[in-house]
């Protein structure tokens, strides 16, 4: 969590006030009351990348694309609701996904935060894998191997399934 006086914290609080009608910054309440679909991401236990990190991500993806590199994005917060739920994705997930899709060189987004885990492939063909939490699953870990062909192999243990993600369409 950022310090209360930081610009990032103030921006997150402003987003929460704008998108969530509940008194989520004032103490215990039902964060989700009256919220549906994408609006459910605006709760205090989520967060966002923010403009600075999204700009960095876009630049890093563009540089990787110029080199012909495939990219794996690692994020605590999921970016695609179908691999978690709307309750667990980043505030600015739609904007981050637009940057990822525009780049066209992302193999997979590996995330956490949603303890039950999840998996989905979005409309642009990017795989999204939310890894189960050891907090709620006795054994949940994996070893990821980036392959020369641009694919990613994740060897799961316990509740984490083993998967191989194909190279991105954009390379």
RABELMO-V988303 format. One record per residue. N is the residue number from 1. RES is the residue in one small letter. OMEGA is omega in radians with two decimals (NA if undefined). NEAR is the number of other C-alpha atoms within 8 Angstrom. Layout:
# RABELMO-V988303
n = [N/N]
res = [RES/RES]
omega = [OMEGA/OMEGA]
near = [NEAR/NEAR]
This chain:
# RABELMO-V988303
n = [1/2/3/4/5/6/7/8/9/10/11/12/13/14/15/16/17/18/19/20/21/22/23/24/25/26/27/28/29/30/31/32/33/34/35/36/37/38/39/40/41/42/43/44/45/46/47/48/49/50/51/52/53/54/55/56/57/58/59/60/61/62/63/64/65/66/67/68/69/70/71/72/73/74/75/76/77/78/79/80/81/82/83/84/85/86/87/88/89/90/91/92/93/94/95/96/97/98/99/100/101/102/103/104/105/106/107/108/109/110/111/112/113/114/115/116/117/118/119/120/121/122/123/124/125/126/127/128/129/130/131/132/133/134/135/136/137/138/139/140/141/142/143/144/145/146/147/148/149/150/151/152/153/154/155/156/157/158/159/160/161/162/163/164/165/166/167/168/169/170/171]
res = [x/x/x/x/x/x/x/x/x/x/x/x/x/x/x/x/x/x/x/x/x/x/x/x/x/x/x/x/x/x/x/x/x/x/x/x/x/x/x/x/x/x/x/x/x/x/x/x/x/x/x/x/x/x/x/x/x/x/x/x/x/x/x/x/x/x/x/x/x/x/x/x/x/x/x/x/x/x/x/x/x/x/x/x/x/x/x/x/x/x/x/x/x/x/x/x/x/x/x/x/x/x/x/x/x/x/x/x/x/x/x/x/x/x/x/x/x/x/x/x/x/x/x/x/x/x/x/x/x/x/x/x/x/x/x/x/x/x/x/x/x/x/x/x/x/x/x/x/x/x/x/x/x/x/x/x/x/x/x/x/x/x/x/x/x/x/x/x/x/x/x]
omega = [3.13/3.09/-3.10/-3.09/-3.08/3.12/3.14/3.12/3.13/3.12/3.12/3.12/3.11/3.08/3.13/3.13/-3.10/-2.99/-3.12/-3.08/-3.09/-3.12/-2.99/-3.14/-3.04/-3.13/-3.07/3.07/3.02/-3.09/-2.96/-3.09/3.11/-3.13/3.08/3.02/-3.04/3.13/-3.10/3.14/-3.07/3.10/-3.00/-3.12/3.00/3.13/-3.13/3.09/-3.07/-3.06/-3.09/-3.14/3.10/3.08/3.10/-3.13/3.14/3.12/-3.13/3.10/3.13/3.12/3.11/3.12/3.11/3.12/-3.08/-3.11/2.93/-3.03/2.94/3.12/3.08/-3.11/3.04/-3.13/3.02/3.13/-3.10/-3.00/-3.11/3.06/3.10/2.97/3.10/-3.12/-3.00/-3.09/3.14/3.10/-3.06/3.11/-3.14/3.13/3.12/3.10/3.11/3.09/3.14/-3.13/3.13/-3.13/3.08/-3.10/-3.12/3.10/-2.98/2.94/3.09/-3.07/3.07/3.01/3.10/-2.94/-3.10/-3.14/3.12/-3.14/3.04/3.02/-3.09/-3.07/3.11/3.11/3.11/3.08/3.09/-3.12/3.07/-3.03/3.11/-3.11/3.05/3.07/-3.08/3.11/-3.06/3.13/-3.12/3.03/-3.09/3.01/-3.12/3.11/3.06/-3.09/-3.09/-3.12/3.14/3.11/3.11/3.07/3.11/3.11/-3.07/3.07/-3.12/-3.07/3.13/-3.13/3.02/-3.12/2.96/-3.12/-3.09/3.08/3.14/3.12/-3.00/3.13/NA]
near = [3/6/6/6/6/8/6/8/12/10/8/10/9/8/9/12/8/7/8/13/7/9/9/13/6/5/6/5/7/7/9/9/6/5/8/7/6/6/10/11/12/13/13/8/4/12/11/10/11/8/6/7/8/11/8/8/9/11/8/8/12/9/8/12/13/7/6/7/10/14/10/9/8/7/9/7/14/20/13/13/10/9/13/16/10/12/9/13/15/13/10/9/12/7/7/11/10/8/11/12/11/6/12/11/16/15/16/13/15/13/14/14/10/14/10/9/13/11/11/10/9/9/5/6/8/13/12/16/13/15/15/16/13/9/6/8/9/7/8/14/12/10/7/8/7/8/8/5/5/12/14/14/12/11/10/13/11/9/10/11/8/10/8/8/10/8/12/14/7/6/10]
